[in-house]
Structure formats: C-alpha cells, structure tokens
Amino acid sequence: MRFINLGFNNMILDERIVAIISPESAPAKRTVAEAKESGRIIDCTGGRKTKCVIITDSDHVVLSALSAEALSTRLNGEDSIEER
C-alpha cells in the first residue's frame, strides 16, 4: 500500500488508480463533466491547469496538475510514501 503524491499536499492510494488519461480528449472532457454533475470529482490542481485525469476504482475522477509522465514515475517507485 503506497500513497502517491499528486502535488500540493494531496495523495492518492496507488491501488485505487484504474487509469491516468490526458484531459484534452473528448471522452476525458465528457468524463470530467459527468463527474462534476454527479459530485464524483476531486480537484487536486491547486488552481493550476489540469494536466492529467485519474480514474479510480470507486468511479471518482481526480484532476491533477502533474503530467501523466510524472505520475507514472511516481507510481514506479519515486516520490511515494509507503505505509509503515
């Protein structure tokens, strides 16, 4: 069980991540709009531009100001906090 730093003191449990997608595609925009309407959106951008959209296994949609590449690096072991 590891927590991945999304920036701005926001963390997500790595086991809950289903997909990390680009926010520019039409399906991603539709997913974000639907999540906003139903109250399933979690904005972790700190007021900055959204660079990736994270889909969780609980159908929550997390917006992050970090790029998908940066999150991928963190998922592969760097900048994570392991449960002790």
Biopython code that builds the backbone (N, CA, C, O; Angstrom):
import numpy as np
from Bio.PDB.StructureBuilder import StructureBuilder

atoms = [
    (1, "MET", "N", (0.844, -1.169, 0.000)),
    (1, "MET", "CA", (0.000, 0.000, 0.000)),
    (1, "MET", "C", (0.894, 1.239, 0.000)),
    (1, "MET", "O", (1.640, 1.485, 0.948)),
    (2, "ARG", "N", (0.804, 2.011, -1.080)),
    (2, "ARG", "CA", (1.615, 3.231, -1.183)),
    (2, "ARG", "C", (0.725, 4.409, -1.534)),
    (2, "ARG", "O", (-0.246, 4.279, -2.279)),
    (3, "PHE", "N", (1.075, 5.556, -0.984)),
    (3, "PHE", "CA", (0.418, 6.798, -1.347)),
    (3, "PHE", "C", (1.301, 7.530, -2.351)),
    (3, "PHE", "O", (2.508, 7.657, -2.148)),
    (4, "ILE", "N", (0.701, 8.004, -3.423)),
    (4, "ILE", "CA", (1.406, 8.732, -4.463)),
    (4, "ILE", "C", (1.095, 10.221, -4.288)),
    (4, "ILE", "O", (-0.066, 10.611, -4.164)),
    (5, "ASN", "N", (2.131, 11.035, -4.280)),
    (5, "ASN", "CA", (1.987, 12.470, -4.118)),
    (5, "ASN", "C", (1.497, 13.088, -5.429)),
    (5, "ASN", "O", (2.147, 12.962, -6.467)),
    (6, "LEU", "N", (0.339, 13.757, -5.370)),
    (6, "LEU", "CA", (-0.224, 14.428, -6.544)),
    (6, "LEU", "C", (0.175, 15.892, -6.591)),
    (6, "LEU", "O", (-0.201, 16.605, -7.521)),
    (7, "GLY", "N", (0.921, 16.343, -5.614)),
    (7, "GLY", "CA", (1.306, 17.747, -5.514)),
    (7, "GLY", "C", (0.366, 18.495, -4.589)),
    (7, "GLY", "O", (-0.766, 18.065, -4.365)),
    (8, "PHE", "N", (0.828, 19.606, -4.054)),
    (8, "PHE", "CA", (0.032, 20.458, -3.170)),
    (8, "PHE", "C", (-0.508, 19.698, -1.962)),
    (8, "PHE", "O", (-1.642, 19.916, -1.537)),
    (9, "ASN", "N", (0.319, 18.797, -1.412)),
    (9, "ASN", "CA", (-0.034, 18.000, -0.224)),
    (9, "ASN", "C", (-1.253, 17.111, -0.444)),
    (9, "ASN", "O", (-2.003, 16.855, 0.498)),
    (10, "ASN", "N", (-1.462, 16.640, -1.660)),
    (10, "ASN", "CA", (-2.548, 15.718, -1.984)),
    (10, "ASN", "C", (-1.946, 14.356, -2.318)),
    (10, "ASN", "O", (-0.946, 14.264, -3.030)),
    (11, "MET", "N", (-2.565, 13.307, -1.796)),
    (11, "MET", "CA", (-2.080, 11.947, -2.013)),
    (11, "MET", "C", (-3.219, 11.066, -2.512)),
    (11, "MET", "O", (-4.396, 11.329, -2.264)),
    (12, "ILE", "N", (-2.829, 10.018, -3.220)),
    (12, "ILE", "CA", (-3.806, 9.017, -3.661)),
    (12, "ILE", "C", (-3.188, 7.645, -3.452)),
    (12, "ILE", "O", (-1.989, 7.457, -3.656)),
    (13, "LEU", "N", (-4.000, 6.704, -3.050)),
    (13, "LEU", "CA", (-3.546, 5.341, -2.845)),
    (13, "LEU", "C", (-3.334, 4.680, -4.201)),
    (13, "LEU", "O", (-4.246, 4.656, -5.027)),
    (14, "ASP", "N", (-2.140, 4.145, -4.436)),
    (14, "ASP", "CA", (-1.811, 3.601, -5.763)),
    (14, "ASP", "C", (-2.717, 2.455, -6.185)),
    (14, "ASP", "O", (-2.949, 2.263, -7.379)),
    (15, "GLU", "N", (-3.234, 1.692, -5.229)),
    (15, "GLU", "CA", (-4.096, 0.556, -5.546)),
    (15, "GLU", "C", (-5.454, 0.975, -6.101)),
    (15, "GLU", "O", (-6.143, 0.168, -6.724)),
    (16, "ARG", "N", (-5.841, 2.223, -5.881)),
    (16, "ARG", "CA", (-7.158, 2.695, -6.306)),
    (16, "ARG", "C", (-7.161, 3.230, -7.732)),
    (16, "ARG", "O", (-8.229, 3.429, -8.310)),
    (17, "ILE", "N", (-5.984, 3.467, -8.308)),
    (17, "ILE", "CA", (-5.894, 4.059, -9.645)),
    (17, "ILE", "C", (-6.214, 3.011, -10.714)),
    (17, "ILE", "O", (-5.610, 1.939, -10.752)),
    (18, "VAL", "N", (-7.170, 3.342, -11.576)),
    (18, "VAL", "CA", (-7.534, 2.471, -12.692)),
    (18, "VAL", "C", (-6.886, 2.977, -13.970)),
    (18, "VAL", "O", (-6.373, 2.188, -14.763)),
    (19, "ALA", "N", (-6.907, 4.317, -14.178)),
    (19, "ALA", "CA", (-6.357, 4.882, -15.409)),
    (19, "ALA", "C", (-5.878, 6.306, -15.156)),
    (19, "ALA", "O", (-6.399, 7.017, -14.297)),
    (20, "ILE", "N", (-4.867, 6.702, -15.933)),
    (20, "ILE", "CA", (-4.385, 8.080, -15.957)),
    (20, "ILE", "C", (-4.482, 8.516, -17.412)),
    (20, "ILE", "O", (-3.829, 7.940, -18.282)),
    (21, "ILE", "N", (-5.301, 9.539, -17.678)),
    (21, "ILE", "CA", (-5.559, 9.938, -19.061)),
    (21, "ILE", "C", (-5.313, 11.428, -19.257)),
    (21, "ILE", "O", (-5.282, 12.205, -18.304)),
    (22, "SER", "N", (-5.140, 11.799, -20.516)),
    (22, "SER", "CA", (-4.943, 13.194, -20.893)),
    (22, "SER", "C", (-6.279, 13.927, -20.843)),
    (22, "SER", "O", (-7.296, 13.370, -21.258)),
    (23, "PRO", "N", (-6.301, 15.161, -20.346)),
    (23, "PRO", "CA", (-7.569, 15.898, -20.244)),
    (23, "PRO", "C", (-8.044, 16.512, -21.559)),
    (23, "PRO", "O", (-9.148, 17.056, -21.602)),
    (24, "GLU", "N", (-7.257, 16.447, -22.629)),
    (24, "GLU", "CA", (-7.618, 17.109, -23.881)),
    (24, "GLU", "C", (-8.583, 16.321, -24.753)),
    (24, "GLU", "O", (-9.240, 16.906, -25.614)),
    (25, "SER", "N", (-8.688, 15.014, -24.555)),
    (25, "SER", "CA", (-9.550, 14.216, -25.428)),
    (25, "SER", "C", (-11.025, 14.446, -25.093)),
    (25, "SER", "O", (-11.375, 14.794, -23.966)),
    (26, "ALA", "N", (-11.865, 14.245, -26.083)),
    (26, "ALA", "CA", (-13.307, 14.429, -25.894)),
    (26, "ALA", "C", (-13.882, 13.469, -24.838)),
    (26, "ALA", "O", (-14.689, 13.894, -24.011)),
    (27, "PRO", "N", (-13.487, 12.188, -24.847)),
    (27, "PRO", "CA", (-14.008, 11.293, -23.804)),
    (27, "PRO", "C", (-13.592, 11.721, -22.387)),
    (27, "PRO", "O", (-14.368, 11.580, -21.442)),
    (28, "ALA", "N", (-12.371, 12.241, -22.246)),
    (28, "ALA", "CA", (-11.918, 12.705, -20.932)),
    (28, "ALA", "C", (-12.730, 13.918, -20.494)),
    (28, "ALA", "O", (-13.124, 14.015, -19.332)),
    (29, "LYS", "N", (-12.978, 14.831, -21.407)),
    (29, "LYS", "CA", (-13.790, 16.019, -21.086)),
    (29, "LYS", "C", (-15.200, 15.622, -20.684)),
    (29, "LYS", "O", (-15.770, 16.197, -19.757)),
    (30, "ARG", "N", (-15.769, 14.633, -21.384)),
    (30, "ARG", "CA", (-17.104, 14.142, -21.061)),
    (30, "ARG", "C", (-17.113, 13.486, -19.673)),
    (30, "ARG", "O", (-18.036, 13.692, -18.886)),
    (31, "THR", "N", (-16.080, 12.700, -19.387)),
    (31, "THR", "CA", (-15.973, 12.028, -18.094)),
    (31, "THR", "C", (-15.881, 13.042, -16.960)),
    (31, "THR", "O", (-16.536, 12.884, -15.930)),
    (32, "VAL", "N", (-15.069, 14.080, -17.146)),
    (32, "VAL", "CA", (-14.924, 15.126, -16.133)),
    (32, "VAL", "C", (-16.244, 15.864, -15.933)),
    (32, "VAL", "O", (-16.633, 16.129, -14.796)),
    (33, "ALA", "N", (-16.934, 16.197, -17.012)),
    (33, "ALA", "CA", (-18.216, 16.904, -16.909)),
    (33, "ALA", "C", (-19.257, 16.057, -16.176)),
    (33, "ALA", "O", (-20.000, 16.573, -15.341)),
    (34, "GLU", "N", (-19.313, 14.765, -16.482)),
    (34, "GLU", "CA", (-20.258, 13.870, -15.818)),
    (34, "GLU", "C", (-19.924, 13.729, -14.336)),
    (34, "GLU", "O", (-20.825, 13.680, -13.499)),
    (35, "ALA", "N", (-18.639, 13.662, -14.010)),
    (35, "ALA", "CA", (-18.220, 13.547, -12.612)),
    (35, "ALA", "C", (-18.562, 14.817, -11.831)),
    (35, "ALA", "O", (-18.951, 14.740, -10.665)),
    (36, "LYS", "N", (-18.418, 15.982, -12.465)),
    (36, "LYS", "CA", (-18.786, 17.241, -11.809)),
    (36, "LYS", "C", (-20.278, 17.272, -11.502)),
    (36, "LYS", "O", (-20.687, 17.681, -10.415)),
    (37, "GLU", "N", (-21.086, 16.837, -12.464)),
    (37, "GLU", "CA", (-22.536, 16.836, -12.289)),
    (37, "GLU", "C", (-22.980, 15.917, -11.154)),
    (37, "GLU", "O", (-23.915, 16.236, -10.419)),
    (38, "SER", "N", (-22.312, 14.785, -11.016)),
    (38, "SER", "CA", (-22.716, 13.804, -10.011)),
    (38, "SER", "C", (-21.942, 13.917, -8.701)),
    (38, "SER", "O", (-22.175, 13.130, -7.785)),
    (39, "GLY", "N", (-21.029, 14.875, -8.593)),
    (39, "GLY", "CA", (-20.289, 15.080, -7.345)),
    (39, "GLY", "C", (-19.186, 14.068, -7.087)),
    (39, "GLY", "O", (-18.828, 13.816, -5.937)),
    (40, "ARG", "N", (-18.645, 13.486, -8.153)),
    (40, "ARG", "CA", (-17.576, 12.494, -8.015)),
    (40, "ARG", "C", (-16.208, 13.050, -8.383)),
    (40, "ARG", "O", (-15.255, 12.285, -8.529)),
    (41, "ILE", "N", (-16.090, 14.377, -8.537)),
    (41, "ILE", "CA", (-14.837, 14.999, -8.964)),
    (41, "ILE", "C", (-14.019, 15.402, -7.740)),
    (41, "ILE", "O", (-14.571, 15.869, -6.743)),
    (42, "ILE", "N", (-12.713, 15.222, -7.818)),
    (42, "ILE", "CA", (-11.795, 15.668, -6.781)),
    (42, "ILE", "C", (-10.717, 16.485, -7.484)),
    (42, "ILE", "O", (-9.935, 15.954, -8.273)),
    (43, "ASP", "N", (-10.686, 17.773, -7.191)),
    (43, "ASP", "CA", (-9.754, 18.684, -7.864)),
    (43, "ASP", "C", (-8.509, 18.877, -7.007)),
    (43, "ASP", "O", (-8.570, 19.502, -5.948)),
    (44, "CYS", "N", (-7.381, 18.340, -7.464)),
    (44, "CYS", "CA", (-6.106, 18.452, -6.751)),
    (44, "CYS", "C", (-5.121, 19.326, -7.526)),
    (44, "CYS", "O", (-3.909, 19.163, -7.387)),
    (45, "THR", "N", (-5.629, 20.248, -8.335)),
    (45, "THR", "CA", (-4.763, 21.067, -9.176)),
    (45, "THR", "C", (-4.225, 22.298, -8.469)),
    (45, "THR", "O", (-3.257, 22.897, -8.937)),
    (46, "GLY", "N", (-4.818, 22.685, -7.372)),
    (46, "GLY", "CA", (-4.373, 23.889, -6.677)),
    (46, "GLY", "C", (-4.569, 25.143, -7.517)),
    (46, "GLY", "O", (-3.808, 26.102, -7.383)),
    (47, "GLY", "N", (-5.573, 25.148, -8.375)),
    (47, "GLY", "CA", (-5.848, 26.294, -9.222)),
    (47, "GLY", "C", (-5.038, 26.345, -10.505)),
    (47, "GLY", "O", (-5.172, 27.282, -11.292)),
    (48, "ARG", "N", (-4.206, 25.352, -10.715)),
    (48, "ARG", "CA", (-3.397, 25.314, -11.935)),
    (48, "ARG", "C", (-4.115, 24.533, -13.039)),
    (48, "ARG", "O", (-5.187, 23.968, -12.825)),
    (49, "LYS", "N", (-3.504, 24.517, -14.211)),
    (49, "LYS", "CA", (-4.065, 23.805, -15.354)),
    (49, "LYS", "C", (-4.055, 22.297, -15.096)),
    (49, "LYS", "O", (-3.084, 21.759, -14.564)),
    (50, "THR", "N", (-5.126, 21.630, -15.472)),
    (50, "THR", "CA", (-5.209, 20.175, -15.347)),
    (50, "THR", "C", (-4.351, 19.529, -16.431)),
    (50, "THR", "O", (-4.565, 19.760, -17.621)),
    (51, "LYS", "N", (-3.372, 18.714, -16.009)),
    (51, "LYS", "CA", (-2.501, 18.036, -16.971)),
    (51, "LYS", "C", (-2.804, 16.555, -17.097)),
    (51, "LYS", "O", (-2.404, 15.921, -18.074)),
    (52, "CYS", "N", (-3.511, 15.991, -16.112)),
    (52, "CYS", "CA", (-3.944, 14.603, -16.256)),
    (52, "CYS", "C", (-5.185, 14.362, -15.415)),
    (52, "CYS", "O", (-5.440, 15.046, -14.424)),
    (53, "VAL", "N", (-5.942, 13.373, -15.841)),
    (53, "VAL", "CA", (-7.166, 12.971, -15.175)),
    (53, "VAL", "C", (-6.963, 11.539, -14.691)),
    (53, "VAL", "O", (-6.568, 10.662, -15.459)),
    (54, "ILE", "N", (-7.238, 11.316, -13.416)),
    (54, "ILE", "CA", (-7.060, 9.996, -12.821)),
    (54, "ILE", "C", (-8.441, 9.415, -12.535)),
    (54, "ILE", "O", (-9.274, 10.049, -11.888)),
    (55, "ILE", "N", (-8.668, 8.206, -13.027)),
    (55, "ILE", "CA", (-9.913, 7.491, -12.775)),
    (55, "ILE", "C", (-9.632, 6.454, -11.696)),
    (55, "ILE", "O", (-8.660, 5.704, -11.790)),
    (56, "THR", "N", (-10.487, 6.407, -10.664)),
    (56, "THR", "CA", (-10.281, 5.456, -9.571)),
    (56, "THR", "C", (-11.286, 4.313, -9.656)),
    (56, "THR", "O", (-12.260, 4.376, -10.406)),
    (57, "ASP", "N", (-11.032, 3.274, -8.878)),
    (57, "ASP", "CA", (-11.922, 2.114, -8.885)),
    (57, "ASP", "C", (-13.276, 2.403, -8.231)),
    (57, "ASP", "O", (-14.203, 1.604, -8.361)),
    (58, "SER", "N", (-13.400, 3.523, -7.539)),
    (58, "SER", "CA", (-14.676, 3.914, -6.934)),
    (58, "SER", "C", (-15.445, 4.886, -7.830)),
    (58, "SER", "O", (-16.425, 5.494, -7.398)),
    (59, "ASP", "N", (-14.997, 5.030, -9.078)),
    (59, "ASP", "CA", (-15.595, 5.924, -10.079)),
    (59, "ASP", "C", (-15.432, 7.400, -9.754)),
    (59, "ASP", "O", (-16.139, 8.237, -10.315)),
    (60, "HIS", "N", (-14.506, 7.734, -8.853)),
    (60, "HIS", "CA", (-14.176, 9.133, -8.630)),
    (60, "HIS", "C", (-13.193, 9.555, -9.713)),
    (60, "HIS", "O", (-12.426, 8.740, -10.227)),
    (61, "VAL", "N", (-13.228, 10.833, -10.050)),
    (61, "VAL", "CA", (-12.340, 11.393, -11.063)),
    (61, "VAL", "C", (-11.486, 12.448, -10.366)),
    (61, "VAL", "O", (-12.005, 13.406, -9.794)),
    (62, "VAL", "N", (-10.171, 12.258, -10.423)),
    (62, "VAL", "CA", (-9.227, 13.146, -9.752)),
    (62, "VAL", "C", (-8.491, 13.958, -10.816)),
    (62, "VAL", "O", (-7.948, 13.404, -11.772)),
    (63, "LEU", "N", (-8.481, 15.274, -10.635)),
    (63, "LEU", "CA", (-7.761, 16.166, -11.541)),
    (63, "LEU", "C", (-6.420, 16.513, -10.907)),
    (63, "LEU", "O", (-6.358, 16.837, -9.721)),
    (64, "SER", "N", (-5.345, 16.445, -11.692)),
    (64, "SER", "CA", (-4.012, 16.735, -11.176)),
    (64, "SER", "C", (-3.276, 17.715, -12.085)),
    (64, "SER", "O", (-3.452, 17.708, -13.304)),
    (65, "ALA", "N", (-2.457, 18.550, -11.475)),
    (65, "ALA", "CA", (-1.635, 19.493, -12.231)),
    (65, "ALA", "C", (-0.321, 18.864, -12.661)),
    (65, "ALA", "O", (0.468, 19.499, -13.360)),
    (66, "LEU", "N", (-0.077, 17.627, -12.252)),
    (66, "LEU", "CA", (1.130, 16.918, -12.682)),
    (66, "LEU", "C", (0.865, 16.198, -13.995)),
    (66, "LEU", "O", (-0.263, 15.787, -14.269)),
    (67, "SER", "N", (1.887, 16.051, -14.791)),
    (67, "SER", "CA", (1.738, 15.337, -16.063)),
    (67, "SER", "C", (1.590, 13.833, -15.813)),
    (67, "SER", "O", (1.956, 13.328, -14.752)),
    (68, "ALA", "N", (1.054, 13.142, -16.796)),
    (68, "ALA", "CA", (0.912, 11.690, -16.706)),
    (68, "ALA", "C", (2.276, 11.020, -16.562)),
    (68, "ALA", "O", (2.406, 10.012, -15.868)),
    (69, "GLU", "N", (3.288, 11.580, -17.216)),
    (69, "GLU", "CA", (4.639, 11.019, -17.121)),
    (69, "GLU", "C", (5.183, 11.142, -15.699)),
    (69, "GLU", "O", (5.809, 10.212, -15.190)),
    (70, "ALA", "N", (4.946, 12.288, -15.058)),
    (70, "ALA", "CA", (5.419, 12.491, -13.685)),
    (70, "ALA", "C", (4.725, 11.521, -12.733)),
    (70, "ALA", "O", (5.363, 10.946, -11.851)),
    (71, "LEU", "N", (3.431, 11.342, -12.911)),
    (71, "LEU", "CA", (2.711, 10.392, -12.062)),
    (71, "LEU", "C", (3.166, 8.958, -12.315)),
    (71, "LEU", "O", (3.259, 8.161, -11.382)),
    (72, "SER", "N", (3.445, 8.633, -13.560)),
    (72, "SER", "CA", (3.940, 7.295, -13.886)),
    (72, "SER", "C", (5.267, 7.026, -13.185)),
    (72, "SER", "O", (5.493, 5.935, -12.660)),
    (73, "THR", "N", (6.135, 8.021, -13.182)),
    (73, "THR", "CA", (7.421, 7.888, -12.490)),
    (73, "THR", "C", (7.201, 7.656, -11.001)),
    (73, "THR", "O", (7.858, 6.813, -10.389)),
    (74, "ARG", "N", (6.285, 8.399, -10.434)),
    (74, "ARG", "CA", (5.995, 8.246, -9.007)),
    (74, "ARG", "C", (5.364, 6.888, -8.713)),
    (74, "ARG", "O", (5.635, 6.297, -7.668)),
    (75, "LEU", "N", (4.534, 6.391, -9.611)),
    (75, "LEU", "CA", (3.936, 5.069, -9.424)),
    (75, "LEU", "C", (4.985, 3.966, -9.485)),
    (75, "LEU", "O", (4.824, 2.911, -8.873)),
    (76, "ASN", "N", (6.057, 4.217, -10.225)),
    (76, "ASN", "CA", (7.117, 3.219, -10.361)),
    (76, "ASN", "C", (8.150, 3.291, -9.251)),
    (76, "ASN", "O", (9.209, 2.670, -9.348)),
    (77, "GLY", "N", (7.852, 4.046, -8.191)),
    (77, "GLY", "CA", (8.717, 3.973, -7.033)),
    (77, "GLY", "C", (9.308, 5.256, -6.506)),
    (77, "GLY", "O", (9.733, 5.294, -5.351)),
    (78, "GLU", "N", (9.354, 6.302, -7.291)),
    (78, "GLU", "CA", (9.937, 7.549, -6.813)),
    (78, "GLU", "C", (8.864, 8.430, -6.188)),
    (78, "GLU", "O", (7.714, 8.414, -6.629)),
    (79, "ASP", "N", (9.226, 9.190, -5.177)),
    (79, "ASP", "CA", (8.351, 10.177, -4.533)),
    (79, "ASP", "C", (7.063, 9.575, -3.957)),
    (79, "ASP", "O", (6.027, 10.240, -3.963)),
    (80, "SER", "N", (7.105, 8.363, -3.473)),
    (80, "SER", "CA", (5.916, 7.783, -2.860)),
    (80, "SER", "C", (6.163, 7.603, -1.364)),
    (80, "SER", "O", (7.307, 7.586, -0.911)),
    (81, "ILE", "N", (5.088, 7.470, -0.614)),
    (81, "ILE", "CA", (5.183, 7.274, 0.825)),
    (81, "ILE", "C", (4.590, 5.899, 1.115)),
    (81, "ILE", "O", (3.402, 5.669, 0.889)),
    (82, "GLU", "N", (5.418, 4.988, 1.617)),
    (82, "GLU", "CA", (4.946, 3.640, 1.901)),
    (82, "GLU", "C", (4.415, 3.565, 3.323)),
    (82, "GLU", "O", (4.917, 4.228, 4.230)),
    (83, "GLU", "N", (3.376, 2.735, 3.498)),
    (83, "GLU", "CA", (2.829, 2.535, 4.836)),
    (83, "GLU", "C", (3.836, 1.770, 5.667)),
    (83, "GLU", "O", (4.448, 0.810, 5.199)),
    (84, "ARG", "N", (3.998, 2.195, 6.877)),
    (84, "ARG", "CA", (4.992, 1.556, 7.759)),
    (84, "ARG", "C", (4.328, 0.772, 8.843)),
    (84, "ARG", "O", (5.008, 0.170, 9.675)),
]
sb = StructureBuilder()
sb.init_structure("model")
sb.init_model(0)
sb.init_chain("A")
sb.init_seg("    ")
for serial, (resi, resn, name, xyz) in enumerate(atoms, 1):
    if name == "N":
        sb.init_residue(resn, " ", resi, " ")
    sb.init_atom(name, np.array(xyz, "f"), 0.0, 1.0, " ", f" {name:<3s}", serial, name[0])
structure = sb.get_structure()
